[in-house]
Amino acid sequence: MKKFFFIIFFFIIIFGCGYTFESTKKPIHLKITSICIPMIKSTSSSLGFEAELTNMIRQEFISHSNLKIVPEEQADAILLAEVVNIKREPISYTIRQGTYELTNSRWLKVKMIARLIDRRTGKVIWRAILRERSSYSVVAQVPDPLATRYNEQKAFESIGRQLAKRIYLRTMERF
């Protein structure tokens, strides 16, 4: 009996359960070889970041997959995304002379709707509402709007990288 269990155990070890930890660089359960990633749209009142966010998403696909990024008429799938909301919310304050408060740090929150569409059939492959946030410092000792803007830009870059990874994983790994 021990010999039987040893043989079964040996075959399980040799043949495993089919999981692999090596990336194939191709989408799982999806037959596409090319993708179109047009410029991200924004209905937010904060403008000027769409090109940078689009570039981050394209870079994620270029760096980690074998999918070709092509114009819409040549693509198997089209990734459409829109930033619908950007919020800045205070995290902490400093009280000045007991009369007013200054913000020390803020949350930058971004809400995006994204969907991947099969160009041949027009069918939506996946659709998601994505939310990400990052904190940044407000330079309040000597008010410096340029330093605060720089910190906010770094927070946005962090959010952009997170969104790009989530979109990539949703497309390639299907979760």
N, C-alpha and C positions, 0 to 999 in steps of 0.2 A: 504494500500500500504506500509506503514511504517513497518507493521508487516511482510510482505513478504520479504522486504529487510533485516530486522533483522534476520529472519530465514535463509536466504541465507548467510548472514554474519556469523551467528553462525556456520553453516556447514563448511564454508571455514576455520574458526578458528579451529574447532574440527578436521577436516580431513586434512587440509593443502594442500600443493601442492606436497607432496612426497619427499621434500628435507629432508635430515638428516645431522646433523653435527657430528654424531658419526661414527668413522671409523669401517668398517667391517673387516679390516685387510685382505681382499681378493681383488684381482684385479677386477675392474669394467669392465663388458662386455668382460671378458676373462676367459676361463675355464682352468685354470692351478692351480695345487696344489703344484708343486715343480719347482725349478729353478736351473740351473747350472750356476755358475759364475766363469769361469776359469780365470787364471792370465791375467791381462791386458797386452796387447802388446804395444810396443813402437818403432816407427821408428825415434824418436827424438834422437838427439845427446846427450841429457842429460839422463843418465840411473841411475837405482838404486832405483827408487821410485815405481816401478810397484807393488811390493808386498804390500806396504803400501796403495796404492790407491785401490787395489783389496780388501784388508781387510776393508777399509772404506765403500766400496759399500756393501760388505757382511754384515757388522755390521748394516747398514741402513735397510736392509731387515730383519735381525734377530730382530732388536729392534722394528720395526713397523708393521710387517706383520705376517701372519700365513703360508706363503710359506716356504716349506722345502728347504734347500740348499743341493743339492745332487749331486753325480757324473753324468756326461753327459748321460750315458746309462740309468739312472733312472729318468731323468728330463723330465718334460712336455715342458719346454722352456729353451733356452740357451741364456745368455746375453754375447755377444761378443763386446769387446771395444778395441780401439787402440788409443793411444796418438800419434798424427801425427806431433805436433809442440809444442815446448816450446820456448818462447822468453823472453828476459830480455831487457826492454827499460828504459832509464833514464827518471826520472820525474823532478828532480831539481838538480842544480849544485851550487858549491861554487867556486869562482874565487880566485886562490892563487897568490899573488904577481903580479897580472895583466898579468901573462904569460900563465897559464893553468887552466883548469877547473877540479874539482873533482865532481863526482856524489854523491849526498846526499841520494837520494832515487831512487828506480826503480820499474817498473811494472814487475811482473812475470805473463806471459800470457800463458795459456794452451789451446790447441785445441784438441778435442777428437771426434772420430767417434764411435758411439755405435749403436748396433741393437739387438733387441730381436727376436729370431727365434723360431717358433713352431717346436720342435724336430720331432714330428710325421710326419708332412707334409713338413717340410723344408721351409715353407712360412715365410717371414719376417713380423712380427707383427708390429713393428715400427723400424724406422731408424732415427738417428738424428746426426747433427754436433753440438757439444756442445763447447762453448767457455766460459772460466772464467778467471778472473784476480784478483790479489791482490797486494798491494804495500808492500814494505819492505824498511827498512833503511839500508844504506851503512855506515859502520863505517869508516869515512874518516879522522877524526882529527888525530888520531894515527892509521894508517892503521892496521886493525885487521881482517884478512880474516876469522878467526873462528867465530867472532861475526857476521860478514856479512853473513856467511853461515848459522848460526843459525837463523838469521832473515829471510833469504830466505826459510829455512825449515819450519818456522812458516807460511809464506805466502803460501807455497805449501800445508800445512795441511788445511789451510782455503779453498783453491781452491778444494782440495780433498773432503772436507765436502759438499761444494756447488755442485760439480759434482755428488756425491753420492745421495744427495737429489733430484736433477733433474732427475737422472736415475730412482730412486725409484718412484717419482711422475709420470713419463711418463709410467712406467709399471703398477702401481697400480691405479692411478687416470685417466690415459689415456689423459693427456694434457701436 
